[in-house]
Structure formats: structure tokens, C-alpha cells
Amino acid sequence: MNTLQDIRYAFRMLLKRPGFTVIVVLTLALGIGANTTIFTAIDAVLLNPLPYKDPERLMVVWETNKQLGPEMWDRNEAAIGNFLDWRSRNQSFDQLGALFDTDMNLTGVGEPQRIQGCVVTTNFFQVLGVQPMHGRSFVPESETPGSPFTVIISHELWQRQFGSDRGIINKSLTLNAHQVAVIGVMPPGFELQFPITRHVDMWVPMVIDIGDLGYHDRSNNFLYTVGRLKQGVSQEQAQTEMNLIAGQLQQQYPETNTEKGVRVVALHKQLVGNVESYLYMLFAAVGFLLLIACANVAGLLLARVTARHREVAIRIAVGASRWRLIRQLLTESIILSGLSGLLGLLLAYGGVKLLVSLTPSEVPRLHEVGLHVPVFLWTLAISVVTGVLFGLAPAVQASKPDLNTALKESSGRNPGSFQGSGLRNLLVVSEVAVALLLLVGAGLMTKSFLRLQQVDPGFDATNVLSMNIALPTSKYREQRLLTFYDQLFERVKNLPGVKSVAGINPLPLGNSNVSDRFVVEGAPFVALADRPFAGVRVITPDYFQTMSIPQLKGRSFTEQDREKTPNVIIVNEALASRYWPNQDPIGKRLGFFEEDPGKQEWREIVGVVGNVKSKALEIEVMPEAYFPYRQVPENFMNLVVRTASDPVSMVPAIRSQVLSVDKDQPVSDIMTMEQRVAKSVAAKRFVMSLLGAFSILALGLAAVGIYGIMAYLVTQRTQEIGVRMALGAQKRDVLRLIVGKGMALAVIGTAIGLIASLALTRLMRSLLFEVTPTDWLTFVMVSVVLLTVALLASYIPARRATKVDPLVALRYE
């Protein structure tokens, strides 16, 4: 009964002051809405179990190689020979499967199209604990060479391309110019969660010839490996056994497995990767934002209960207990926070849509982000907690008034030295400190991102279009392969608006990189396993010109660099300076692919070009070697076209030229190089933008908090100010009094915020690029901005105080 009375009374009091109620609800709704939005991502990406059977038992098994650089050594794809030994020798896993992704050409069902595919071991779906919705899974015999070609398709491809036809099972399709039979359709919504979350249209069984596993099968790393632990076996036990197996392989195959090991990582941990750090940082940011909002509202409630001091005193005088008063005031606070939670959910609904649209595609499980039951429970919990958090201190403060003073005062007058000033000051200091912490984090991320954007990728991305072309090996080999590209390049080059055209594999800032070991002619003999790596890229003669990569020495490739001419190679500046410092590398020779010096095919260096950021802008350039495509023909090439104007407008014409050469040949992954550069920094841009938005909101809330406390101070001390001015105080004295009070609180908050920032920003070290977590310039600039805003927030009410009429103030009630 008392509770219902408290609720009814609370609503009456809130409706009597609608302006106050609206301000509080909006302030809290911003904090709760931001928290709920980020929590949706936390819930989907980090907290929600993977959609597989017993997902906690799923592990990723990486091959490690200490000979590689610091960014690469501990998580590498496995060589097929090593994978087969892992699978046959281990006792920790129920099953160990492998996969690699490859796009495929689907023809004969409408226009030719490039679909996303994946080659898997036949037990792959058993490892995940998922079975096709229609048809069956692969059988072990499918791995045997010469077995009939079979595929499993996704539910989405089944609907999109085949109209959900149940007769698709055992139907024949043309895939990469081969006839394959569809044996299964996966359930709706099934997506590959490894190595990254990606949509796959078709799965193909991996054919493994175990009769003769040579050097190439232990040095060519391309398999992603995933395993299911046996019941009762821990990740640590599996790691110990795999270390033992890796040691055996090092002794058994020293020419390929020296320094190679194994690393076992939980599949969920592997998926979230660096995203986990970004999400928790954003979650901390919105948590701080909510704290600032709570501090603001607590300050408003303190001012409100101070204005109600006479009411509270009368209720106590007539017998109300202190607990009853606290309960009443907390009821009002929780109702305010409940209303804020409802509005916060509405804001979060729009925020989640915006979050999904802005989030880079690299973030795993993005399609699962939404307002689900755990999100509603979270919003309910933080609404209640914030109601108690911002309401408790004002309620406790109001429940112990000075009855003699309060009852003697007239009903319209407040005490000159207002109650709770110490608590209000503490709230303002806390707001400033937390706002500074957020601003420092945003400042460091912004500076890091700007530094990243200033990195020269090594090529000019302006007006360059790129697309993938994959010619099926069953149809295109040797001379026919070269003829196709010759005809295509000639046709595209003659299109109006095209300045230059070329091909490369793999493309810088693309989805793949290829590297191999090499040896310098004349250097002391080094076993193949101990030789250094260089990036390997196959290009057409006009590639450097098309991409505007500077030719530093020697020449580029020409049409005369063919299969029957001397083997040549072009190296980047990083390779040349590392192995021939202060020397001319032109004429030197490198050897690839072969361990025996007597059988080595040497390639003469004919040119040196500038360094290119091939993997990512933040990763150090590695040595790279370029091969002429006529000497190392590739079925898969990336077409790059430099145009005179907008390259996107050229897509239909270029696609038409591809079809005119081969009507069954699709193109895919069409994107400008500017888009690829932007995509490579999309994750950092996303985090910087969100953190910047939250910090600006925090700065605004802190400014409102300072303004509110100063405005209230002016109102409370109107009579005192009038007396001071009547006794001769000048306007500058009043300004100094009010502004000094506000700036003192801001300076204290800034000092505390700086100390906290020095401690907490060290956790951001791995997220920053060429910026230290204690960058003094960022700290100084942020402090100046915050103090300037605090000065403005203090000056506005102070200026109003200077306009007080002493005669009016002396009569002030």
C-alpha cells in the first residue's frame, strides 16, 4: 500500500515540474541508449555462443614459425602434410578438419557469376556438429583422387538461384567448367565462422593424395584447421600433445619443419580477435558517459531536494521516518530512470541500425546484432541501477535536514549556503575527470588514425578500378591462358576513358598474400627451412605504370620477358636495401622454390621499385619480388584499370569486354583502389568515430553540469551578491567569484582525469599507430579544450550575476 502511495506521489511531483522531468529523462536516455547500443554488439560478438554443437570444445589449430616476422609467426595456415600428421597422431581431438576458401565460377544457370566457395575436408561439418537440411554430407571417399565431383550449397544460394527447388539434390551444375553434383543444402542462416565470419555459397570436398607427400606439401601453407576436443580434454592438454607432435615433425622433417610449432586457440577467442579490445574500449566509454549523465542528474536532484527542504522538514516533524523519506525519493529516481530506459531503448533501436550500417564487415557475427532478450534485461538492469545510483545520495542528503533552520525559513526562500554543496562539487569534479578520460582516449585514437591515413601506400589509388578474374584451369592452360589476357588487356586499353590497364596477383591491400623463401646467388649455402621469405607477386608489363609505383632503378618488364627468354625479376626497395646496401642490385640473381643449388633456377634482377604497403597500412613493408606473368602464368589475376574520370562508370564496359572474350567468364570483387585503402583502415575509423562521438557528448554533459552548478550557485547567493555589490563590489569581482569557483572545480577534475588517463590509456597501446599512450601533446590539447569549455560554462551564469540589481537582491525572498 505504501509503495503504491509512493508511486502515485512520485508521478504527481514529476508532473508538477515537467521541464525538470524532461531534462532528466533525456540526459539519462542518452547514456542508457548508448550503453544498450554497444551492449548489443558485446552480446552478439562476445557473449552469445557460436551456433554449433558444444562450441566450447571447438579449437583452431595454427602452425607457428619463429622464422617469420612478429606479426606472422604465431598464427599461420598449416601445410597439408603437417595437417595429415596432426590428424593421424593426436589423441586430444574427436576430429580434426581443414578448409581453405576459394571463389568459383558458376555457369549454365543464367548469367555467369563468381560465387564464394570453400574447400573442406569431408569431416568438416561433423567437426562443427552441423548437417545439411536437405540431402547428405560428404563421405570420406570424396577425399580420394578420381572420386565423383560433389558439392553442398547454402540455403541462400538454393533460394536465390534455384527457387528453393527440392529437386536440386543430385542435379548437375557447371562449376569452373567441371560437372558437379549437388548432394546437400545447408540450413538457413548457416555461415562459416572461421577463419573469419563470411558467407559461403558452396562447399567442395578436399581431394588429398596421401601417396607421395613431398617437400612442397610441408612448405606450402594454406589450410585453416579446426578441431573438436574430446570430452574431458582441456585446451591446455591438447596444446601439450600438439607441442609433442610438432617436436616429432621437426626431427623427422628438418628441411621444412625447423622452428615450426603448433598453437591451439579457442574458436570463439580466435573469431573475436582484436575486435574484443575495441568493443570493451567502447563499452568502457559508454559506461563513463552514463556515469557523467548520472552525475548530472544527481546534481539536478540535489538542487531539487534542496528546494524541497521545507517540505521534507515538515514531513519529518509530523512523524515520517528517515527510511520512508529515502524510499519516497528513491521511488521518484527509479521512475525517472525507468522512463529514461524506455526512451533509451527507442534510441538504441535506431542506434543499433546505425551501428550495423557503420560497422566494418570484418567484425564477426555482425548479422546477429539486435535487440534480443539479454539486451532488454541489460537495459532494465542499468535503468534500475542508475536510478539508485543517481538518486541515493540526494535522498540521503535530503533525509537529514536542520529542522530548526528549515521551519523558520519562509516557504519561498532557500538557505544562502546551500546544503549538499560538497557533494555537488564532488559530482562536478567527477564529471570533468571522466570527460577528460574519454577525450584523451578519443584524442589518441584520432591522432593514431590521422597518422595511419598519412601513410603512403606506395601507389596512387586515384581513379584506379580493380576486379578479380579467375580462369578455370580445365579450360585455360599455358598459351590459351596468355591469349585470353592479351586479348582482354588490348580491348580494355582501347576503351574511351581508359589510360592504362594491367594485371597482378595478389593485389595490394586485397584479401590474400603470397610469400616464398629465396636465396641470394653467391651467398653461403643455407638450408631451405632457414632461408628468408619474400612476398611474391606476378604482374603484367604495365602494372607499375598503372599503379604509379616509382621505378627507382633498372627497367620494368616488357612483352619480351617471355617463357623462353632469360628469367628476370624486379624487387622492391626493402629487399634491395637489406641485401645490397650501398650497392647496385641490378644484375644480381635470386633463387626461389629449390633447395639444391645445382638445380636452382636463378632470376636476374632487372629493376628496383618503390615499397608498397601490401598487407595493411600499419604493417611494416616486407621484401617483395615481382615476376613477369608470361614466365609465371596465373589463372587468377586482379585487373587494375586507371581511368581519366570516375572509374566506377567504367564497370559495365569492362565487364562487357570480359564477356566478349569468354561469355562464361564472370568478374568479381569490383572495387576502386581508394575503396580498398579506406577498407583497410575501416575498423580504426569506426572506433575513432564512435569514441569521438561519445567523448563530445561527455564534454557537453560536463559543460552542462558545470553550468548547472554555477547557475544554481548564482540563484542561491543572489542576496549575497546584491549585498556585495551594494557595498562596492565591482562586476569583475563578481565574475572572479563565480568563475573562480567553477574553474577551481574544473582544474581539480582535470588533474584527477590526467592522472587516471596516464594509468588507463596504457591499455590502448596495441590499438594505437605511431602514437604513445602518454602522448603529451594530446593530453595538453584535451586539457585546454576541457578547461575552455568549463570557463565558458562558468562565465555565462557569472555574467548573469553581474547584472543583479542590488535593491532587488536585498528584497530577495
N, C-alpha and C positions, 0 to 999 in steps of 0.2 A: 504493500500500500504506500509506504513512504517512498519507495522507488518510483512509483507512478506519479506521485506528487512532485518529486524532484524533476522528473522528465517534463511534466506539464509546466512547471515553474520555469525550467530552463528554456523551453521554447518561447514562453511569454517574454522572458528577459532578452532573448536573442532577437525576437521580432520587434521589440521596442527600439532596438538600435540596429536597423538593417544595414546601415553603412559599415559599422564595425563588423557585423557578421559577414558581409560580402568580402571585405578586405581579408579577414582571417581565412575564410574558406578558399579564396583564390590563391592566397600565399601558400597555404598547405597543399592545395591541389597540385600546384606546380611541382613541389617536392615529391609528393606521393606519385603523381603521374610519371615523372622522370624515373623514380625508383622502379615502378611497375614495368615501364618500358624496357629498362635494362635487365630486369629480373626475367622477363620473357626469354631474352637471349640466353641468360645464365641457365634457365630451366631447360631450354631445348638443347643447348650445346653441351653443357657440363653436367647437369643433374639427371636428365632423362636417360634411362638405359638404352643401349643400342637395340634396334629391332631384330635381334637374333636370339636363338635359344641359348640360355645361360651365358649372356655376353661377358660376364666377368671372367670366364675361362678362355676367352679369345685373346691370343697374343700375336704380335707382329715379330717376326724373326729377321733381323737385319744382319748383313755381312759387314764387318768392320775392317778397316785397313789403315793402319797407323802411318802408312807412307803418303796418304793423301793429306790435303790441307786441313786446317782446323774446322772449316765449315762442312767438311765432307766425310771425315774419316770414320765416324761412329754410326752412320746410318746409310748404308749402301745397298742397292739391289744385289741379289745373290746370283752367282754363276750357276748354271743348271747342273753341272757336275757336283758342286758342293751341296746344292739343294737335295739332290737324289741321295747323297750320303747322309745328310741330316735326317731325311725321311726314313731311311732304312735302319739307321743305327740308334736313334733316340728311343727312350722308354718313357719319356715325360708327356708326350702328346698322344691323344687318341688318334688324331690325324693331322697331317701337315700338308697344306695345299699351297699352290703358287699361281700367279697370274701376271700378265702384262697387258697394257692397253694398246689397242691399235684400231685406227679407223678403217672402215671398209667401204668399198663401192657396191651399192645395191642397184641392180639394173633389171629391166624386164617388168617392172611394176610401176608404170608411169614414167616420169622424168627420172634420169639417173640422179642418185643422191649419195652423199657421203654420210654414213651413219657411224655413230660412236660404238666401237666394239671392244671386246675384251677376250683374250685367250686365257683359258683357265685349265688347271689340272682337273681330271674327271671327278675328283672327290671334293672339289671346291665348295659346292653347295651343301655337301654333308658336313664340311668343316663349320660352315655358318649355321647349320641347322635349319635351312630353308629349302623347300621343294617347289617345283613348278606347280602352278594352279591347274594347268591342263597338260596332258601328255606326261612325259617322264624326264628324268635327269640323265646325265651321261653315264655310260657304263665304262668300267676300266679298260675294256678292249679298244675304246675310242682313242687311247693314247698310242696304240700300236701303229707304226707306219703302214700305209696301204689300207687302213680302215675306211669305210664309207664316211663322207663328209656329213656331219650333222651339226645343227645349231639350236640354241634356245633363244627365243626372242622376248623382249619386255612386253608387259601388258600395254604400255603406251604405244609402242610400235604396232602391236596387234590391233589396237583400236584405230590408230591413225592411218595405217597403210592397208590394213586388211579388213576393216569394218567389223572387227570382233567375230570374224568367221571361225566357228569351231572346227571347220573342215581344214584349217591350216595345218593340223598335225599330219606329218608325213608328206606335206606338199613340198615341191621342189622350188628353190629360189636360185637366182644367179648372183653369186657373191664373189667379187674380184675375178669375174669371168669363169668361176667354177660353179658347178651344180651342187647345191647342198640341200639336205632335207631338214625341215623344221620338226623337232621332236618334242618341244615343250614351250609353254608360255608361263612366264613368271607372274607372281601375284601383283595386284595393283599397288603402286607406291613403293615397290622394292627398288632400292637404289644401292649402288656399290658404295660402301663406306670406307673403302681402303684402296689405294693409299690416301686418297682424298675423296670427299663426297662428290660423286659425279654421276650423271645419268648415263646409263648404258643401254643401247638398243638391242644388242645381240651378243651372245656368249658363244665362243667356239672352243672345242676341246683342244688341248695342247698335245701335239704329237711328239713323243720322246723316243729317240733311237738310243737305247742304252747299250747297244752292241759295241760301240767304239767311242768312248769319251776321251778326247784328246785335250791338248793344251787350250785350244780355243774355248772348250766347254767349261773351263775353270777360270778363264780370264775375262770372258765376255759377260759382264754383269747386267742383267736386265729383268730378273724375276723379283716380284714382290711376294713375300712369303708370309702366310698367316696360318696359325695352328690353334687347335683346341686342346687345352690341358686335360689330362686325365683327372678324374675325381680324386680329390685329396692331395694333388700335386700343386705346390705353390710356384709362383713366378720365380722365386729365388732358387728353388730346387731345379727347375728347368734351366735356368741360367747356368747353374753349376755344371749340369750334364752337358749342355751345349758348349761350354768352355772346354770341357774334356774332349769332345768330338773335334772341335776346332784345332786343338793341340795335336790330335792324331793326324788330321789332314795336313797340318804344317810339316810334320815329319814325313808323311807319305808323299806329298807333292810340293817339295821345297821350291821348285821353279815357278809355281803360281801362287802358293798359299803362304809364303813367308809374310809374317806380320798380320795375317788375316785372322780375325776372330768372329765372334757372334754376339749379338746383343738382343735380348728378349725384352720387348716393351708391350705393356697392356694396350690392346687395340684402341680403347677409348682414350687413353693418355696420348697415343700417337695421333689420333684424329684431331684433338683439340690443340695440340702443339702450342705455338706462340699465341694463338687466339685466347687461351686461358689467361695469360698475363694481361692482354688488352682488356678482356671482359671484366676481370677483377679490378683493374685500374678504373674503368668506367663505373663499376659498381661502387667503388670507394668514393668516386667523385659525386655520384648522385646521393650517396649516403651523407657526405659532407653538406651537399646542397640542402638536404632535408633537415640537417641539424641547424643550418642557418635559418631556414624557414621556421623551425620550432623556436629558435631564439627570438626571432622577430615577433612571433605570435605570443610567446611568453612575456615579452616586453609590453605588448598591447594589453594583455590580460592583467599584468601588474598595474598598468595605468588605470585600467577599468576598475579593478577591485579597490584601488586607492580612492577612486571617485565614489565607490560604494561603501567607504569606511563607516559612514554614519549608519547605513542600513545594517551592516554586519554587527556594529556595536549594539544597536537596539535589539537585534535577534539574540545576541548573547545575553544581554541584560534581562531579557524575558525568559531565559532558560534554555536556549538552544545550545547543544553540546558542540564542542570544537570538532569532533568527528562528523557530526551532522552537517556543519558548515563546509568542511572539506569535501564531503561526499556530494553536496549540492553543487559546489563549484567544479568538481571533477566531472560531474554529470554534464554540465554545460560544455566543458572542454571536450569530452568524448563525443557529444552530439556534434560539435563543430568539426572534430576530426572525422566522424562518420560521414557527414555531408561532404567534407573535403575528399574522403576516399571515393565516394560515388562520382564526384566530378573528376577526380584523378583517374578513375577507370575510363571515363569518356575521353580524357586527354590521352591516356595510354593507348586506347583503341586507334586513334589517329597516329600516335607516336610509333606504334608497332608497325603500321603500314609504311610510315616514313622510314623506319629503321630497316625494314626488309628491302625497300627500294634503294636505299643508300649503301647497304652492307655489301662489301665485295663478294664475288662469287666464291672466293677461296675459303670463306668461312663455312665450316662443315655444318650440315643439318639445318641449313637456312630455311628449308621448306617447313620445318617443324615449329618455327617460331609463331606463337599466337597466344591469345588469352584463354588458357586452359584452366582446369580446376586448381592446380597448385598456384597459379598466378592469382586467382581470386582469393585463395586462402592467404597468400602473401600480402595482398592489398588489405585484407581485413585485419591481419596481424599488425601491419605497420600503422594502420589507422588507429587501432586501439592503443598501441604503444606510444604513438606520437601524441594522442590525446592525453595520456597520463604524463608523458614527458614534458610537454609544454604547460600542462595545467596544474601539476603538483606543486611546484614552487610558488606560484601566485596564490594557490589555495591555502597552503600552509602559512604563507605570509599574511594573508587576509584574516586567517582564523585567530590571530592573536593581536587585536588592536589595543591601543591605550584607551580604555573606556572613558576615563575622566576627560581626556582631551577631545575625544571624538564626540561625546554627548554634549560638550559645552559649545562646539562649533555650530555655526548656523548651517542650515541644510545646503546652502549653495556654495559653501566655501571649503576649499581644501587646505590642508596644512602647508605652511610655507616650505619647510624642509621635508619633502615628501618621503613617505615610508618606502622601504624597499629600494632606496637609491643604490645601495651597494650591490644588490642582486641585479638591478637593471644595468649598472655599469659592467658587471661581470658578463652579462649577456652580450652587450655591445662588443666588449673585448674579444669574446669568443667568436662572434660573427666575423670580425675583422681578421682574426688569426686563421680561421678556417677558409675564408675567402682568399687570403694571401696564399695559403697552401694550394688551393685549386688554381689560382692564377699562375703560380710558379710552375706547377705541372703542365698547364696549358702552354705557358711561355716556352718551356723546354721542348715540348713536342712540336710547337710551331717552328722554333728555331731549327730543330732537327730536320723537320720536313722541308724547310726552305733550303737548308744545306743540301738535302738529297735532291731537290729539284735543280740545284745549280750544278749537279754532277753532269759532266759531258758524257753522253753515252758513246761517243766516238763516231757517230754518224749523224747526218741531218735528216730528221724524221719528217720535215715539212713536205707535204704533197707526195707522200710515198704510200702506195697501197700494197698490201701483202695478202696472199691467199695460198692455200695448200693444194697441191696436185699429187695424187698418188696413183701411179700407173700399175695395174696388176701384172705381176711377174709372169703369169701364164701367157699373157698376151704381148708383153713388151720386154724384149731382151736385146742386149747389145746394140746393133745398128738401128733396129726399129725404135728402140728407146731414144737414141740420139736424134733420129729423124723427127720423132714427134716434137721434141723440144725445139729443134731447129725451126720447124715449120711454125710452131706456136710463137716463139720469140719474134720471128720475122713478121707474122701477122699483127701481133700486138704492137710492135715497134712502129708499124705504119698507120696505126690508128690516129686520127686527129686528136691533138692534145697530149699525146704521149711523148715524153722527152727521152726516156731511156727505160730499158727492161732487162731484167737479169733473173737468175735463179740461185738459190742457196739451200743447203741442208746441213745442219739445222739453223733455223732463223734466230738471230739475237733477240733476247727477251721473249722467246717463244716458249713452248711447253716442254722442250727437251734439249738435252746437251749430250754430245758425244765426245769422248776423250780416249786416248790410247797412249801406250808407252812408246818412247822413242830413244834413239841413241845417236850421239854425235860422232861422225866419222873421225877416226884418229884418236878418239878418247880411249882410255884404258877400258878393257873388257868389263862389262857389268852384266850380271845375270838379269834376265828379263824381269824377274819379280822386283828387282831393286832399281829399275830404270824410272826416270821421272815421267809424269803424264803431261800431255798437251791436248788442248781442245782440237778436235778435228772437224773441219768444215769443207764441204765440196761446193764449188761455185762455178758460175759461167763467166766468160771473159769480162763482161761489162758490170760485174757486181760492184766493185769499188767505186766506179763512176756513178752508178745509180744511187748508191747509198751515201755518196760524198765522203767516203773514208779516205783520208790522205795517203798518198803514195810517198813514203819517206825515202826509199832507196830502190834502185833497180827498176824493174818493169812489172806490169800486170800480165795476166795470162792473155794469150791470143788464140785465134782459131787454129794456129799451127801447133798448139800444145795438144797433140792427139795421142791415141793409143800406141802408135808405132814410133813416136818421137821420144827423145830422152825424157825421163821422169823429172818433173820440176815441182817446186813447192814455193809458196810465199808464207812468210812468218810475220807475226805481229811484233811490235817494238818490245813487248815484255820478254818474249823468248830471245830476241836478238841481243838485248842488253844484258840478259842474265848469262848467256853462254859465250858471247863475244864482246865483252865490254871494251870500249875504245878500239874496236876492230870493225872492219867491213865484213859483214856476214855473206855478202853476195859471192856465190861460187862455192860456199861451204855446203856440205851434204849431211842429210839426216836420214836415218833408217827407221822404219816403222814395221810392226807386225811380226818380225822374225827375230829369233834368239841367236841362231848360228850366224856369225859374221860372214862366213863363206857363202851363205845363201841370201844374205841381205840385199834387198833392192834399194839402192841409195837414190835419194831425190835431191837434186841440186836447188839451192835457194836462189831464186831469180829476183826476189823483191822483198821489201820490208814495208809494212803498212802500219797505220796508227792503231792503238789499242781500242778495243770495243768492249763495252760492258755487256757481255753475252748472257749472263745469268740474271743479274739484278744490279740496280744502280749502286746498292750499298756493299756489294761483294767485290773484293779486290780482283783486278784483272789477272787471269791466268795465262800462261804461254799458250798460243794458238798457232795452228798451221792450216793453211788453205790449200786444197787440192783442186786441180782443173777437172771439171766434170767429164771431159772426154776421156781422161785417163782413169777416172774412178766414177763410172756412171752410176747414178742413183735413180731408182724408180720413184722415190718420194722426193719432191722438191717444193720449195716455197718460192712462188713467183713474186718478185718485187718490181713495182712499176712506179717510176717518177713521172708525174703529170705536170702540166702547166697551170692547172687550176684545181678545183676540188676533186680529189681522187675518187671519192665515193660515187660521183656521177659517171665514172668510167666502168663501174662494175658490170652493168648489163652488156656493154660492148665487149669487154674482155671475156665474160662468160660465153658470149656468142662465138668468139673466136676459138675457145677451147672446144665447144661442141662441133664447130665446123671441121676441126681436125679429127675428133673422135666423138660421135654422137652419144656414146655411152660413158663419157668421162665427166664426172662431176668435179666441182671445186668446192672447197670448204674453208672454214676458219677465216673468212674475209674480214679484214680489219686494217685500218691505217696504222702506220708505224707510230704516229702520235698517240693513237689509242693504246697501242701496246706499251709505250712508255708510261702513259697515265695508269694503265692497269698494273704495272709493276710496282707502283707506289700507292695503289688504291687503299690498302689496309691502313697504312700510316696516315693517309689523308682522312680516312673515315674516323679514326680515333682522334686525330687532331681536331677535326671539325666538331665532334661531339664534346670533347673535353673543353674546347674553346667556348662552345655554346653554354655549357654548364658553368664555366668559370665567369662568363659575362653575366649570367643570371645571378650567380652568387655575389658578384660585385654590386649588381643592382640591389639585391636584397640587403646587403651590408650597408649600402648607402641609405636605403630606406630606414634601416634600423637606427643608424646614427641620426638621421634627420628626425625620426620619431622621438628619440630620447631627448634631443635638443629642443624640439618643438614643445615637448611636454615640460621640459625644464623651464622654458620661457613662460609657459602658461602658469606653472606652479609658482614662479618667482616674479610674476608681474608686479605685485605690490612692492616687493623688494627693489625691483628695477626702478619703479617710479620714485621710491624714496631716494635711491642713489642719484637719479637724475635731478630730483628737486634740490638735493644737497650739492649739486655742481658737477656731477659726473658727466663726462663728455661721451659722445657716441662711440668714439674709439675705445673708451674704457669698457662700455657695454659689449662692444664687439669682441674685445680681448677676453672678457669674462666668459662669454658663451662659446666663442670659437676655441678658446683655450681649453675649456672643459672637453669639447668634442675631440680636439686634436690630441689631448692627453690620452683619452681612451683609444684613439686610433693608433697612436705611437706604441702604446703598450701592446695592443693586439698585433701590430706589425712585428714587433720584436719577438713576441711569442711565436707568431707564424713563421718567422725566419728560422728560428731555432728548430721548430717542428719540420720545416721544409728541408733543412740541412740533413736531418735524420731520415726522413721518409723518401726523398727523391732519389736516394741511392738505390732504392728498389727498382727504379726505372732505367737503370744503366743499360740493360740488354735491349731496351726499346728505343734508345737514342742513337743517332748517327752523327759522328764528329762533334758531339756536344757532351760536356761532362755534366753529371747530375748536380754539381755545385757551381755551375756557370755564373760567375759573379755579376756579369752584365745583365743577365735575365733577372737575377734577384734584385738588383738595384732598380731596373726599369719597372718591374712589377710593384715594388715598394713605392716608387714615386707615383705611379698611376693610382694605387690604392689610397695613398695619403692625399693626393689631389682631389679624388672623389670625396674623401672624408672631409676635406676642407670646404668643398662646395656644399656638402650636406650639412655642415655646421654653420656655414655662412648665411644660408637662406633664412633659418629661424633667428639667427643673431641679428641680421639686418632688420627683420620684423620687430625685434625687441628694441632697436634704436628708435623706432617710431612711436613708442609708448608715450602717451600724454601723461605727465606726472600728476595732473589734477584728477584725471580719470582713474589712474592707477591707485591713488591714495584713497579713492572711494570704492576700490575693487572689492567685491564680495565673491 
